[in-house]
Amino acid sequence: MAHLQNGVVVSTPLHFLMARAVVRGAVGVDDPWQTFENPDTWLIWAAAGPSAVSVKTFCLTMQPFPLRWVAWARRTGPLIYHLIKQNETL
């Protein structure tokens, strides 16, 4: 429910993705109800489908507004940050 109110949910026949805008390195990014002023990162909370394609497709064509970074974690690992290159192609 938090991502429907404070983030974005993308569902297509090939992809499912939940993300929200956060501040890179800020405290509270692990709380889906936390919102941030002046976000710079899309935090991918959940993704299904061909994961690399899902994240890249979201960053290049589906994000509701452009941000500089995208981040995700695998299970309980640390967040991985990747710079979004706006001129990158699919």
Secondary structure as the mmCIF struct_conf table of DSSP 4:
data_model
#
loop_
_struct_conf.conf_type_id
_struct_conf.id
_struct_conf.beg_label_comp_id
_struct_conf.beg_label_asym_id
_struct_conf.beg_label_seq_id
_struct_conf.end_label_comp_id
_struct_conf.end_label_asym_id
_struct_conf.end_label_seq_id
HELX_RH_AL_P HELX_RH_AL_P1 ALA A 2 ASN A 6
BEND BEND1 GLY A 7 GLY A 7
STRN STRN1 VAL A 8 SER A 11
BEND BEND2 PRO A 13 LEU A 14
STRN STRN2 PHE A 16 VAL A 22
TURN_TY1_P TURN_TY1_P1 ARG A 24 GLY A 25
TURN_TY1_P TURN_TY1_P2 VAL A 27 ASP A 30
TURN_TY1_P TURN_TY1_P3 PRO A 32 TRP A 33
BEND BEND3 GLU A 37 ASN A 38
STRN STRN3 THR A 41 ALA A 48
BEND BEND4 GLY A 49 PRO A 50
HELX_RH_AL_P HELX_RH_AL_P2 SER A 51 THR A 57
HELX_RH_PI_P HELX_RH_PI_P1 PHE A 58 MET A 62
BEND BEND5 PRO A 64 PHE A 65
BEND BEND6 ARG A 68 ARG A 68
STRN STRN4 TRP A 69 TRP A 72
BEND BEND7 ARG A 74 ARG A 74
TURN_TY1_P TURN_TY1_P4 ARG A 75 THR A 76
BEND BEND8 GLY A 77 GLY A 77
STRN STRN5 ILE A 80 LEU A 83
TURN_TY1_P TURN_TY1_P5 GLN A 86 ASN A 87
#
